[in-house]
């Protein structure tokens, strides 16, 4: 299900991951179809319950403060990316605010000093924003589809670009029009 949106940006990496997991193309499509049916069902469960039904109990539930609001970050291990966690942030009412991949607390992120250091699937939104903030303003932009995000940023050479993310994981750069 995570790989489906990533295939729009990185079909080769998705194909390699699918094969490494021993999953057929038909199985991958079926999983995505069932996930979409769960999400769109008139009796749809909340995001946390949906992930719990598929992934089991969360590895961690961390309380966080965002401004004046208390929220919870639910995190699950993802076998394909052992250094990442699927994180669902819920507000005080239990509604999901965000669902994406984040670096596991015990895992070291990549050293990002140049655009060449940023390869597909190597870094999260937060890691890219922190690494490139020294070169100019970093702004979050709306994504083109659910579970997509974009960061407008300046590279060390001074050029402006947009970094594209799917499920919070870096996919590619797009030129600024």
HELIX and SHEET records of a PDB file:
HELIX    1   1 UNK A    2  UNK A    6  1                                   5    
HELIX    2   2 UNK A   11  UNK A   20  1                                  10    
HELIX    3   3 UNK A   25  UNK A   40  1                                  16    
HELIX    4   4 UNK A   47  UNK A   55  1                                   9    
HELIX    5   5 UNK A  115  UNK A  117  5                                   3    
HELIX    6   6 UNK A  125  UNK A  132  1                                   8    
HELIX    7   7 UNK A  133  UNK A  135  5                                   3    
SHEET    1   A 4 UNK A  60  UNK A  66  0                                        
SHEET    2   A 4 UNK A  69  UNK A  77 -1                                        
SHEET    3   A 4 UNK A  84  UNK A  90 -1                                        
SHEET    4   A 4 UNK A  96  UNK A 103 -1                                        
SHEET    1   B 4 UNK A 139  UNK A 142  0                                        
SHEET    2   B 4 UNK A 148  UNK A 154 -1                                        
SHEET    3   B 4 UNK A 160  UNK A 166 -1                                        
SHEET    4   B 4 UNK A 169  UNK A 175 -1                                        
END                                                                             
